[in-house]
């Protein structure tokens, strides 16, 4: 009888173990709940390129110059493109609310033959150094997609077109997953464009619609279009607000006084004399936008220390630093952010430091290696974010979501090797590394900001 009981217990235990194993196996086969689709367009290999952003090279730190992230040329190997597992995506419904004080610079200037009839920006020209003697030591011409693009990294979405609605939606999902609340859209007025691309103002409605689907907001990063001055700036701000201002995704910042105003980042604002800006941005200016339906918060780019007083004279509402290279400019140097915040507080300006995951633009400026900043597997990015939080800023801006030419993107990148090039990637981490780090720091910033901010500025919903 005892033997029978023992045998029965053993059989019963084995049966229970079998049922448990079967249930676990079925659970693992369950479809992923994440709403992210398959990577789009990896079979398309368009080119990547952007306008010249850096003028003269400044003295910069060499101790963090890239070592391990140098492109390897002339490799005799087959092309390899790796796709990450969809299981690495966070579930949208599990994420924290978006942080509307965290902005990211976004570029919609990419094109490929499928959507645009040709490559746009991916085939960026190799830019010449201002000294012809240096230029002759480097390659000339343009990049030649699909295998050769103007970037040191390769996008998970392949050589995409910014006109592809599925690409725009995927970008919004990625920003949402990173707890980014606002995208600052690179913008040129209708009929104008950067020197390597085409006008993209007609894409704004789609971008606004897709952003709204994920509760994102859109602000405008006004580029230095030809002959930009106080008069045509008034017309262009009026155009933006009249055409897009009623869209639910149009970003407005609620100030201490209770006003909810559009925000405009003005790239290369220092090119225009402060007297011209004062015509637009002061109450006594000849083209004054103040106290009108087209008033807003105008954020100037601070490069040099002396620009602080030009920004004040011009009537701006705040400053941002844009560049992702620590030490490249006065504004982009972390060590200066505390005194810049103090200056802004003195004159009631918004302080918006810009952080980035790294920097490498040698695919389009091969002579600019001294400004490369190694990502160090995310450590460079976290150091920048920590420095920004320490300054107690009004807003933090990220350079960038997808500025691939300068290697500042937090968009997903994948390993890729061709017969001539090995592209950089985020290994040993997943392609989503920088989105995940952004989400982590977004939540930290949201909590810390609540402790020191008393004005409770919020975008209109």
C-alpha positions as a Markdown table, in Angstrom:
| # | Residue | x | y | z |
|---|---|---|---|---|
| 1 | Unk | 0.0 | 0.0 | 0.0 |
| 2 | Unk | 2.8 | 2.4 | 0.9 |
| 3 | Unk | 4.5 | 1.7 | -2.4 |
| 4 | Unk | 1.3 | 2.3 | -4.2 |
| 5 | Unk | 0.8 | 5.7 | -2.5 |
| 6 | Unk | 4.4 | 6.6 | -3.3 |
| 7 | Unk | 3.9 | 5.7 | -7.0 |
| 8 | Unk | 0.7 | 7.7 | -7.1 |
| 9 | Unk | 2.3 | 10.8 | -5.6 |
| 10 | Unk | 5.2 | 10.6 | -8.1 |
| 11 | Unk | 2.8 | 10.2 | -11.0 |
| 12 | Unk | 0.6 | 13.1 | -9.8 |
| 13 | Unk | 3.7 | 15.3 | -9.3 |
| 14 | Unk | 4.9 | 14.6 | -12.8 |
| 15 | Unk | 1.5 | 15.3 | -14.2 |
| 16 | Unk | 1.3 | 18.7 | -12.4 |
| 17 | Unk | 4.8 | 19.6 | -13.6 |
| 18 | Unk | 3.8 | 18.7 | -17.2 |
| 19 | Unk | 0.7 | 20.9 | -17.0 |
| 20 | Unk | 2.7 | 23.8 | -15.5 |
| 21 | Unk | 5.4 | 23.5 | -18.3 |
| 22 | Unk | 2.7 | 23.4 | -21.0 |
| 23 | Unk | 1.0 | 26.6 | -19.6 |
| 24 | Unk | 4.3 | 28.5 | -19.4 |
| 25 | Unk | 5.1 | 27.5 | -22.9 |
| 26 | Unk | 1.8 | 28.8 | -24.2 |
| 27 | Unk | 2.2 | 32.0 | -22.3 |
| 28 | Unk | 5.6 | 32.6 | -24.0 |
| 29 | Unk | 3.9 | 32.2 | -27.3 |
| 30 | Unk | 1.4 | 35.0 | -26.6 |
| 31 | Unk | 1.6 | 37.9 | -29.0 |
| 32 | Unk | 3.5 | 41.0 | -27.7 |
| 33 | Unk | 1.0 | 43.6 | -26.4 |
| 34 | Unk | 3.3 | 46.5 | -27.6 |
| 35 | Unk | 1.7 | 48.6 | -30.3 |
| 36 | Unk | 5.0 | 49.2 | -32.1 |
| 37 | Unk | 5.0 | 47.6 | -35.5 |
| 38 | Unk | 7.8 | 45.9 | -37.4 |
| 39 | Unk | 10.8 | 48.1 | -38.3 |
| 40 | Unk | 9.8 | 49.9 | -41.5 |
| 41 | Unk | 11.9 | 50.2 | -44.6 |
| 42 | Unk | 15.1 | 48.4 | -43.7 |
| 43 | Unk | 15.2 | 47.2 | -47.3 |
| 44 | Unk | 15.3 | 50.8 | -48.4 |
| 45 | Unk | 18.7 | 52.4 | -48.1 |
| 46 | Unk | 18.4 | 56.1 | -48.8 |
| 47 | Unk | 21.1 | 58.7 | -48.0 |
| 48 | Unk | 21.4 | 61.0 | -45.0 |
| 49 | Unk | 22.5 | 64.7 | -45.0 |
| 50 | Unk | 22.0 | 68.0 | -43.3 |
| 51 | Unk | 23.0 | 71.7 | -43.6 |
| 52 | Unk | 26.2 | 72.9 | -42.1 |
| 53 | Unk | 25.6 | 73.7 | -38.4 |
| 54 | Unk | 29.1 | 74.2 | -37.1 |
| 55 | Unk | 31.1 | 77.2 | -38.2 |
| 56 | Unk | 34.7 | 77.4 | -37.1 |
| 57 | Unk | 36.0 | 74.7 | -34.8 |
| 58 | Unk | 36.7 | 75.9 | -31.3 |
| 59 | Unk | 39.1 | 74.5 | -28.8 |
| 60 | Unk | 37.5 | 71.5 | -27.2 |
| 61 | Unk | 38.3 | 68.7 | -24.7 |
| 62 | Unk | 40.3 | 65.9 | -26.2 |
| 63 | Unk | 40.0 | 63.5 | -23.2 |
| 64 | Unk | 36.6 | 62.2 | -24.4 |
| 65 | Unk | 37.4 | 62.1 | -28.1 |
| 66 | Unk | 36.1 | 59.1 | -29.8 |
| 67 | Unk | 38.4 | 56.1 | -29.8 |
| 68 | Unk | 36.3 | 53.0 | -30.2 |
| 69 | Unk | 33.6 | 54.7 | -32.4 |
| 70 | Unk | 35.7 | 55.4 | -35.5 |
| 71 | Unk | 34.3 | 54.3 | -38.9 |
| 72 | Unk | 36.1 | 51.4 | -40.4 |
| 73 | Unk | 36.6 | 51.6 | -44.1 |
| 74 | Unk | 37.5 | 49.2 | -46.9 |
| 75 | Unk | 36.3 | 46.1 | -45.0 |
| 76 | Unk | 35.9 | 43.0 | -47.3 |
| 77 | Unk | 32.7 | 41.7 | -45.8 |
| 78 | Unk | 29.1 | 41.2 | -46.8 |
| 79 | Unk | 26.5 | 43.7 | -45.8 |
| 80 | Unk | 24.8 | 43.0 | -42.5 |
| 81 | Unk | 21.7 | 44.7 | -41.0 |
| 82 | Unk | 20.4 | 43.5 | -37.7 |
| 83 | Unk | 16.9 | 43.9 | -36.4 |
| 84 | Unk | 16.2 | 44.1 | -32.7 |
| 85 | Unk | 13.5 | 42.0 | -31.0 |
| 86 | Unk | 10.1 | 43.7 | -30.8 |
| 87 | Unk | 9.9 | 42.4 | -27.2 |
| 88 | Unk | 12.4 | 45.1 | -26.2 |
| 89 | Unk | 9.7 | 47.7 | -26.7 |
| 90 | Unk | 8.0 | 49.0 | -23.6 |
| 91 | Unk | 4.2 | 48.8 | -23.5 |
| 92 | Unk | 2.7 | 52.2 | -24.1 |
| 93 | Unk | 0.0 | 51.6 | -21.5 |
| 94 | Unk | 2.6 | 51.0 | -18.8 |
| 95 | Unk | 4.5 | 54.3 | -19.3 |
| 96 | Unk | 4.4 | 57.4 | -17.1 |
| 97 | Unk | 2.7 | 60.6 | -18.3 |
| 98 | Unk | 4.5 | 62.7 | -20.8 |
| 99 | Unk | 6.8 | 65.5 | -19.6 |
| 100 | Unk | 5.9 | 68.7 | -21.4 |
| 101 | Unk | 9.0 | 70.4 | -20.0 |
| 102 | Unk | 11.2 | 68.0 | -22.0 |
| 103 | Unk | 11.6 | 69.0 | -25.7 |
| 104 | Unk | 13.4 | 67.3 | -28.5 |
| 105 | Unk | 14.6 | 68.8 | -31.8 |
| 106 | Unk | 13.1 | 67.0 | -34.7 |
| 107 | Unk | 14.0 | 67.0 | -38.5 |
| 108 | Unk | 11.6 | 66.2 | -41.3 |
| 109 | Unk | 13.9 | 66.8 | -44.2 |
| 110 | Unk | 14.8 | 63.2 | -45.2 |
| 111 | Unk | 13.7 | 61.6 | -48.5 |
| 112 | Unk | 14.0 | 58.5 | -50.5 |
| 113 | Unk | 13.0 | 57.4 | -54.1 |
| 114 | Unk | 9.9 | 55.6 | -53.0 |
| 115 | Unk | 8.2 | 58.6 | -51.5 |
| 116 | Unk | 10.2 | 61.6 | -52.9 |
| 117 | Unk | 11.5 | 60.3 | -56.3 |
| 118 | Unk | 15.1 | 60.7 | -55.0 |
| 119 | Unk | 17.2 | 60.7 | -51.9 |
| 120 | Unk | 17.1 | 63.8 | -49.8 |
| 121 | Unk | 19.6 | 64.6 | -47.1 |
| 122 | Unk | 20.8 | 61.0 | -46.8 |
| 123 | Unk | 23.1 | 61.8 | -49.8 |
| 124 | Unk | 24.6 | 64.9 | -47.9 |
| 125 | Unk | 27.7 | 66.4 | -49.5 |
| 126 | Unk | 31.0 | 66.1 | -47.7 |
| 127 | Unk | 31.5 | 69.7 | -46.6 |
| 128 | Unk | 34.7 | 71.5 | -47.3 |
| 129 | Unk | 36.9 | 73.1 | -44.6 |
| 130 | Unk | 37.3 | 76.8 | -44.9 |
| 131 | Unk | 41.1 | 76.3 | -45.4 |
| 132 | Unk | 41.6 | 74.7 | -48.9 |
| 133 | Unk | 44.9 | 73.2 | -47.7 |
| 134 | Unk | 43.0 | 71.1 | -45.2 |
| 135 | Unk | 40.1 | 70.3 | -47.5 |
| 136 | Unk | 42.5 | 68.6 | -50.0 |
| 137 | Unk | 43.4 | 66.0 | -47.4 |
| 138 | Unk | 39.9 | 64.7 | -47.2 |
| 139 | Unk | 37.3 | 63.0 | -49.5 |
| 140 | Unk | 35.2 | 65.1 | -51.8 |
| 141 | Unk | 31.7 | 64.8 | -53.3 |
| 142 | Unk | 28.5 | 63.4 | -51.9 |
| 143 | Unk | 27.4 | 60.2 | -50.2 |
| 144 | Unk | 25.9 | 57.6 | -52.4 |
| 145 | Unk | 23.0 | 55.7 | -50.9 |
| 146 | Unk | 21.8 | 53.1 | -50.2 |
| 147 | Unk | 25.0 | 51.7 | -48.6 |
| 148 | Unk | 26.8 | 55.0 | -48.2 |
| 149 | Unk | 24.9 | 57.6 | -46.2 |
| 150 | Unk | 25.8 | 60.9 | -44.5 |
| 151 | Unk | 25.9 | 59.5 | -41.0 |
| 152 | Unk | 28.1 | 57.4 | -38.7 |
| 153 | Unk | 25.1 | 55.5 | -37.5 |
| 154 | Unk | 22.4 | 53.6 | -39.4 |
| 155 | Unk | 18.6 | 54.0 | -38.6 |
| 156 | Unk | 16.5 | 51.0 | -37.6 |
| 157 | Unk | 13.8 | 52.3 | -40.0 |
| 158 | Unk | 16.3 | 52.2 | -42.9 |
| 159 | Unk | 16.8 | 55.2 | -45.2 |
| 160 | Unk | 13.4 | 56.6 | -44.6 |
| 161 | Unk | 11.3 | 59.4 | -46.0 |
| 162 | Unk | 10.0 | 62.0 | -43.6 |
| 163 | Unk | 6.9 | 62.0 | -45.8 |
| 164 | Unk | 6.0 | 58.4 | -45.0 |
| 165 | Unk | 3.1 | 58.5 | -42.6 |
| 166 | Unk | 4.2 | 55.2 | -41.0 |
| 167 | Unk | 7.6 | 56.7 | -40.3 |
| 168 | Unk | 6.1 | 59.8 | -38.7 |
| 169 | Unk | 3.9 | 57.6 | -36.5 |
| 170 | Unk | 6.8 | 55.4 | -35.4 |
| 171 | Unk | 8.7 | 58.5 | -34.5 |
| 172 | Unk | 5.8 | 59.7 | -32.3 |
| 173 | Unk | 5.6 | 56.3 | -30.7 |
| 174 | Unk | 9.3 | 56.4 | -29.9 |
| 175 | Unk | 9.0 | 59.9 | -28.4 |
| 176 | Unk | 6.0 | 58.8 | -26.4 |
| 177 | Unk | 7.9 | 55.8 | -25.1 |
| 178 | Unk | 10.6 | 58.2 | -24.0 |
| 179 | Unk | 8.2 | 60.4 | -22.0 |
| 180 | Unk | 9.0 | 63.4 | -24.2 |
| 181 | Unk | 6.2 | 65.9 | -24.3 |
| 182 | Unk | 7.2 | 68.3 | -27.0 |
| 183 | Unk | 8.9 | 68.0 | -30.4 |
| 184 | Unk | 10.6 | 71.2 | -31.7 |
| 185 | Unk | 10.1 | 70.9 | -35.4 |
| 186 | Unk | 12.8 | 72.3 | -37.7 |
| 187 | Unk | 10.9 | 74.8 | -39.9 |
| 188 | Unk | 11.5 | 76.9 | -43.0 |
| 189 | Unk | 8.8 | 79.2 | -44.4 |
| 190 | Unk | 6.8 | 78.0 | -47.5 |
| 191 | Unk | 9.0 | 78.3 | -50.6 |
| 192 | Unk | 12.2 | 78.1 | -48.7 |
| 193 | Unk | 14.4 | 75.2 | -47.5 |
| 194 | Unk | 17.9 | 74.3 | -46.2 |
| 195 | Unk | 20.6 | 74.1 | -48.8 |
| 196 | Unk | 20.5 | 70.3 | -49.0 |
| 197 | Unk | 16.8 | 69.7 | -48.9 |
| 198 | Unk | 13.3 | 70.8 | -50.0 |
| 199 | Unk | 10.5 | 72.7 | -48.2 |
| 200 | Unk | 8.6 | 70.6 | -45.7 |
| 201 | Unk | 6.0 | 73.0 | -44.4 |
| 202 | Unk | 3.3 | 70.9 | -46.1 |
| 203 | Unk | 4.2 | 68.1 | -43.7 |
| 204 | Unk | 3.3 | 70.1 | -40.6 |
| 205 | Unk | -0.4 | 69.1 | -40.6 |
| 206 | Unk | 0.4 | 65.4 | -40.7 |
| 207 | Unk | 3.0 | 65.8 | -38.0 |
| 208 | Unk | 0.5 | 67.7 | -35.8 |
| 209 | Unk | -2.1 | 65.0 | -36.3 |
| 210 | Unk | 0.3 | 62.1 | -35.5 |
| 211 | Unk | 1.6 | 64.0 | -32.5 |
| 212 | Unk | -1.9 | 64.5 | -31.1 |
| 213 | Unk | -2.6 | 60.8 | -31.4 |
| 214 | Unk | 0.1 | 60.3 | -28.7 |
| 215 | Unk | -0.6 | 63.4 | -26.7 |
| 216 | Unk | 2.6 | 65.0 | -27.9 |
| 217 | Unk | 2.8 | 68.8 | -28.6 |
| 218 | Unk | 4.6 | 70.5 | -31.5 |
| 219 | Unk | 6.6 | 73.7 | -31.3 |
| 220 | Unk | 8.6 | 75.4 | -34.1 |
| 221 | Unk | 12.4 | 75.6 | -34.4 |
| 222 | Unk | 12.7 | 78.4 | -36.9 |
| 223 | Unk | 15.8 | 78.0 | -39.1 |
| 224 | Unk | 18.0 | 80.8 | -40.5 |
| 225 | Unk | 16.2 | 81.1 | -43.9 |
| 226 | Unk | 17.5 | 83.5 | -46.4 |
| 227 | Unk | 17.2 | 87.2 | -45.5 |
| 228 | Unk | 15.5 | 86.5 | -42.2 |
| 229 | Unk | 14.7 | 89.8 | -40.5 |
| 230 | Unk | 12.1 | 91.5 | -38.2 |
| 231 | Unk | 9.6 | 92.1 | -41.0 |
| 232 | Unk | 9.4 | 88.6 | -42.6 |
| 233 | Unk | 9.6 | 87.0 | -39.1 |
| 234 | Unk | 6.5 | 88.9 | -38.1 |
| 235 | Unk | 4.8 | 87.5 | -41.2 |
| 236 | Unk | 6.0 | 84.0 | -40.6 |
| 237 | Unk | 5.0 | 83.9 | -36.9 |
| 238 | Unk | 1.6 | 85.2 | -38.0 |
| 239 | Unk | 1.5 | 82.4 | -40.7 |
| 240 | Unk | 2.3 | 79.7 | -38.2 |
| 241 | Unk | -0.2 | 80.8 | -35.6 |
| 242 | Unk | -3.0 | 81.5 | -38.1 |
| 243 | Unk | -2.5 | 78.1 | -39.8 |
| 244 | Unk | -1.6 | 75.8 | -37.0 |
| 245 | Unk | -2.4 | 77.6 | -33.8 |
| 246 | Unk | -5.8 | 76.0 | -33.3 |
| 247 | Unk | -4.6 | 72.5 | -33.6 |
| 248 | Unk | -4.8 | 70.6 | -30.3 |
| 249 | Unk | -1.2 | 69.5 | -30.7 |
| 250 | Unk | 0.1 | 73.1 | -31.0 |
| 251 | Unk | 2.3 | 73.8 | -28.0 |
| 252 | Unk | 1.7 | 76.7 | -25.6 |
| 253 | Unk | 3.6 | 77.4 | -22.5 |
| 254 | Unk | 1.7 | 78.8 | -19.5 |
| 255 | Unk | 3.7 | 81.5 | -17.8 |
| 256 | Unk | 3.8 | 82.8 | -14.3 |
| 257 | Unk | 1.3 | 85.5 | -15.3 |
| 258 | Unk | -1.2 | 82.9 | -16.5 |
| 259 | Unk | -0.7 | 83.6 | -20.2 |
| 260 | Unk | -0.5 | 80.6 | -22.5 |
| 261 | Unk | 1.9 | 81.5 | -25.3 |
| 262 | Unk | 3.4 | 79.7 | -28.3 |
| 263 | Unk | 7.1 | 79.0 | -28.1 |
| 264 | Unk | 9.5 | 79.6 | -30.9 |
| 265 | Unk | 13.2 | 78.4 | -30.9 |
| 266 | Unk | 15.2 | 80.7 | -33.2 |
| 267 | Unk | 18.3 | 78.9 | -34.5 |
| 268 | Unk | 21.3 | 81.1 | -35.2 |
| 269 | Unk | 19.5 | 84.1 | -33.8 |
| 270 | Unk | 22.8 | 85.9 | -33.3 |
| 271 | Unk | 23.2 | 86.3 | -37.0 |
| 272 | Unk | 20.6 | 89.1 | -36.9 |
| 273 | Unk | 21.5 | 92.3 | -35.1 |
| 274 | Unk | 19.8 | 92.8 | -31.7 |
| 275 | Unk | 18.3 | 96.1 | -33.0 |
| 276 | Unk | 16.3 | 94.2 | -35.6 |
| 277 | Unk | 15.1 | 91.7 | -33.1 |
| 278 | Unk | 14.0 | 94.6 | -30.8 |
| 279 | Unk | 11.8 | 95.9 | -33.6 |
| 280 | Unk | 9.9 | 92.6 | -33.4 |
| 281 | Unk | 10.2 | 91.6 | -29.7 |
| 282 | Unk | 9.9 | 94.8 | -27.7 |
| 283 | Unk | 6.7 | 96.7 | -27.0 |
| 284 | Unk | 8.1 | 99.9 | -28.6 |
| 285 | Unk | 9.5 | 98.1 | -31.7 |
| 286 | Unk | 8.4 | 99.2 | -35.2 |
| 287 | Unk | 7.2 | 95.6 | -36.0 |
| 288 | Unk | 6.3 | 94.7 | -32.4 |
| 289 | Unk | 4.5 | 91.4 | -31.9 |
| 290 | Unk | 4.0 | 92.1 | -28.2 |
| 291 | Unk | 0.6 | 92.2 | -26.7 |
| 292 | Unk | -0.9 | 91.1 | -30.0 |
| 293 | Unk | -2.6 | 87.8 | -31.0 |
| 294 | Unk | 0.8 | 86.7 | -32.4 |
| 295 | Unk | 2.8 | 87.2 | -29.2 |
| 296 | Unk | 4.8 | 84.3 | -28.0 |
| 297 | Unk | 7.9 | 83.1 | -26.2 |
| 298 | Unk | 11.0 | 83.6 | -28.4 |
| 299 | Unk | 14.0 | 81.6 | -27.4 |
| 300 | Unk | 17.4 | 82.7 | -28.7 |
| 301 | Unk | 20.5 | 80.5 | -29.3 |
| 302 | Unk | 23.3 | 81.4 | -27.0 |
| 303 | Unk | 26.7 | 80.5 | -28.4 |
| 304 | Unk | 29.2 | 83.0 | -26.9 |
| 305 | Unk | 29.0 | 84.6 | -23.4 |
| 306 | Unk | 28.6 | 88.0 | -24.9 |
| 307 | Unk | 25.4 | 87.0 | -26.7 |
| 308 | Unk | 23.6 | 87.3 | -23.3 |
| 309 | Unk | 23.4 | 91.0 | -23.6 |
| 310 | Unk | 22.4 | 91.0 | -27.3 |
| 311 | Unk | 19.6 | 88.6 | -26.3 |
| 312 | Unk | 18.4 | 91.0 | -23.6 |
| 313 | Unk | 18.6 | 94.0 | -26.0 |
| 314 | Unk | 16.7 | 92.0 | -28.7 |
| 315 | Unk | 13.8 | 91.4 | -26.4 |
| 316 | Unk | 14.0 | 87.6 | -26.3 |
| 317 | Unk | 12.2 | 85.6 | -23.6 |
| 318 | Unk | 14.8 | 82.9 | -23.0 |
| 319 | Unk | 17.9 | 81.1 | -24.2 |
| 320 | Unk | 18.8 | 77.6 | -25.4 |
| 321 | Unk | 22.2 | 76.1 | -26.1 |
| 322 | Unk | 21.5 | 73.5 | -28.9 |
| 323 | Unk | 24.9 | 72.0 | -29.4 |
| 324 | Unk | 25.5 | 68.5 | -28.0 |
| 325 | Unk | 29.3 | 68.9 | -27.8 |
| 326 | Unk | 30.4 | 69.8 | -24.3 |
| 327 | Unk | 33.1 | 72.4 | -24.6 |
| 328 | Unk | 32.4 | 73.4 | -28.2 |
| 329 | Unk | 30.7 | 76.7 | -27.3 |
| 330 | Unk | 30.3 | 78.7 | -24.1 |
| 331 | Unk | 26.6 | 77.9 | -24.1 |
| 332 | Unk | 27.1 | 74.2 | -24.7 |
| 333 | Unk | 29.6 | 73.8 | -21.8 |
| 334 | Unk | 28.1 | 72.2 | -18.8 |
| 335 | Unk | 30.3 | 74.2 | -16.4 |
| 336 | Unk | 28.6 | 77.4 | -17.5 |
| 337 | Unk | 25.0 | 76.4 | -17.1 |
| 338 | Unk | 24.7 | 77.4 | -13.4 |
| 339 | Unk | 25.8 | 81.0 | -14.2 |
| 340 | Unk | 23.6 | 81.1 | -17.3 |
| 341 | Unk | 20.6 | 80.1 | -15.1 |
| 342 | Unk | 21.5 | 82.8 | -12.6 |
| 343 | Unk | 21.7 | 85.4 | -15.5 |
| 344 | Unk | 18.3 | 84.2 | -16.8 |
| 345 | Unk | 16.7 | 84.5 | -13.3 |
| 346 | Unk | 18.0 | 88.0 | -12.9 |
| 347 | Unk | 16.3 | 89.1 | -16.1 |
| 348 | Unk | 13.2 | 86.9 | -16.0 |
| 349 | Unk | 14.3 | 84.7 | -18.9 |
| 350 | Unk | 13.7 | 81.0 | -19.5 |
| 351 | Unk | 16.8 | 78.9 | -19.3 |
| 352 | Unk | 16.7 | 75.9 | -21.6 |
| 353 | Unk | 20.0 | 73.9 | -21.7 |
| 354 | Unk | 20.3 | 71.4 | -24.6 |
| 355 | Unk | 21.6 | 67.9 | -23.9 |
| 356 | Unk | 22.7 | 65.2 | -26.3 |
| 357 | Unk | 23.8 | 61.6 | -26.3 |
| 358 | Unk | 27.1 | 62.3 | -28.1 |
| 359 | Unk | 28.4 | 63.9 | -31.2 |
| 360 | Unk | 30.1 | 62.8 | -34.4 |
| 361 | Unk | 29.8 | 64.6 | -37.7 |
| 362 | Unk | 32.8 | 63.2 | -39.5 |
| 363 | Unk | 30.7 | 61.6 | -42.2 |
| 364 | Unk | 30.0 | 65.1 | -43.5 |
| 365 | Unk | 32.8 | 67.1 | -41.9 |
| 366 | Unk | 35.7 | 64.6 | -41.9 |
| 367 | Unk | 38.1 | 67.3 | -40.7 |
| 368 | Unk | 36.1 | 67.9 | -37.5 |
| 369 | Unk | 37.1 | 64.9 | -35.4 |
| 370 | Unk | 38.2 | 67.1 | -32.5 |
| 371 | Unk | 34.5 | 67.9 | -31.7 |
| 372 | Unk | 33.5 | 64.2 | -31.6 |
| 373 | Unk | 32.1 | 63.1 | -28.3 |
| 374 | Unk | 32.0 | 59.4 | -27.5 |
| 375 | Unk | 28.6 | 58.1 | -26.3 |
| 376 | Unk | 30.3 | 55.8 | -23.8 |
| 377 | Unk | 27.3 | 53.5 | -23.8 |
| 378 | Unk | 25.0 | 56.2 | -22.5 |
| 379 | Unk | 27.3 | 57.7 | -19.9 |
| 380 | Unk | 27.9 | 60.9 | -21.9 |
| 381 | Unk | 24.1 | 61.5 | -22.2 |
| 382 | Unk | 23.4 | 60.8 | -18.5 |
| 383 | Unk | 26.2 | 63.2 | -17.5 |
| 384 | Unk | 24.6 | 65.9 | -19.6 |
| 385 | Unk | 21.2 | 65.3 | -18.2 |
| 386 | Unk | 22.5 | 65.4 | -14.7 |
| 387 | Unk | 24.2 | 68.7 | -15.3 |
| 388 | Unk | 21.0 | 70.1 | -16.8 |
| 389 | Unk | 18.9 | 69.0 | -13.8 |
| 390 | Unk | 21.4 | 70.5 | -11.4 |
| 391 | Unk | 20.9 | 73.9 | -13.0 |
| 392 | Unk | 17.1 | 73.8 | -12.3 |
| 393 | Unk | 16.1 | 74.8 | -15.8 |
| 394 | Unk | 12.7 | 76.0 | -17.0 |
| 395 | Unk | 12.8 | 73.4 | -19.8 |
| 396 | Unk | 15.3 | 70.8 | -21.0 |
| 397 | Unk | 15.8 | 70.4 | -24.8 |
| 398 | Unk | 17.4 | 67.3 | -26.4 |
| 399 | Unk | 19.7 | 67.5 | -29.4 |
| 400 | Unk | 18.3 | 65.6 | -31.1 |
| 401 | Unk | 15.7 | 63.0 | -32.0 |
| 402 | Unk | 17.0 | 62.4 | -35.6 |
| 403 | Unk | 19.8 | 64.6 | -36.6 |
| 404 | Unk | 21.7 | 61.7 | -38.1 |
| 405 | Unk | 24.4 | 63.8 | -39.8 |
| 406 | Unk | 25.8 | 65.0 | -36.5 |
| 407 | Unk | 25.3 | 61.7 | -34.7 |
| 408 | Unk | 23.1 | 63.3 | -32.0 |
| 409 | Unk | 20.1 | 61.1 | -32.6 |
| 410 | Unk | 18.3 | 59.2 | -29.8 |
| 411 | Unk | 16.2 | 57.5 | -32.5 |
| 412 | Unk | 16.8 | 53.7 | -32.8 |
| 413 | Unk | 20.0 | 52.7 | -34.6 |
| 414 | Unk | 21.1 | 49.2 | -35.6 |
| 415 | Unk | 24.3 | 47.5 | -36.5 |
| 416 | Unk | 25.2 | 47.6 | -40.2 |
| 417 | Unk | 28.2 | 46.6 | -42.2 |
| 418 | Unk | 28.9 | 47.1 | -45.9 |
| 419 | Unk | 31.9 | 46.3 | -48.0 |
| 420 | Unk | 33.3 | 49.8 | -47.3 |
| 421 | Unk | 31.9 | 50.9 | -43.9 |
| 422 | Unk | 31.0 | 49.6 | -40.5 |
| 423 | Unk | 28.4 | 51.9 | -39.0 |
| 424 | Unk | 28.4 | 52.7 | -35.3 |
| 425 | Unk | 25.6 | 51.4 | -33.1 |
| 426 | Unk | 24.4 | 51.2 | -29.5 |
| 427 | Unk | 25.7 | 47.7 | -28.6 |
| 428 | Unk | 26.1 | 46.1 | -26.2 |
| 429 | Unk | 22.7 | 47.7 | -25.5 |
| 430 | Unk | 19.5 | 47.6 | -27.4 |
| 431 | Unk | 18.6 | 50.1 | -30.2 |
| 432 | Unk | 16.1 | 51.6 | -27.7 |
| 433 | Unk | 18.9 | 52.5 | -25.2 |
| 434 | Unk | 18.6 | 56.3 | -25.6 |
| 435 | Unk | 14.8 | 56.3 | -25.5 |
| 436 | Unk | 14.9 | 54.3 | -22.3 |
| 437 | Unk | 17.5 | 56.6 | -20.7 |
| 438 | Unk | 15.4 | 59.6 | -21.8 |
| 439 | Unk | 12.3 | 58.1 | -20.1 |
| 440 | Unk | 14.3 | 57.5 | -16.9 |
| 441 | Unk | 15.6 | 61.1 | -16.8 |
| 442 | Unk | 12.3 | 62.6 | -17.9 |
| 443 | Unk | 10.6 | 61.1 | -14.9 |
| 444 | Unk | 13.4 | 62.2 | -12.6 |
| 445 | Unk | 13.3 | 65.8 | -14.0 |
| 446 | Unk | 9.5 | 65.9 | -13.6 |
| 447 | Unk | 9.8 | 65.1 | -9.9 |
| 448 | Unk | 12.7 | 67.4 | -9.3 |
| 449 | Unk | 11.1 | 70.3 | -11.2 |
| 450 | Unk | 7.9 | 70.0 | -9.2 |
| 451 | Unk | 10.0 | 70.7 | -6.1 |
| 452 | Unk | 11.6 | 73.9 | -7.3 |
| 453 | Unk | 9.1 | 75.4 | -9.7 |
| 454 | Unk | 6.3 | 77.5 | -8.3 |
| 455 | Unk | 4.8 | 78.8 | -11.5 |
| 456 | Unk | 3.2 | 75.5 | -12.7 |
| 457 | Unk | 3.5 | 76.3 | -16.4 |
| 458 | Unk | 1.6 | 73.8 | -18.5 |
| 459 | Unk | 0.9 | 73.5 | -22.2 |
| 460 | Unk | -2.8 | 73.9 | -23.2 |
| 461 | Unk | -4.5 | 70.6 | -23.6 |
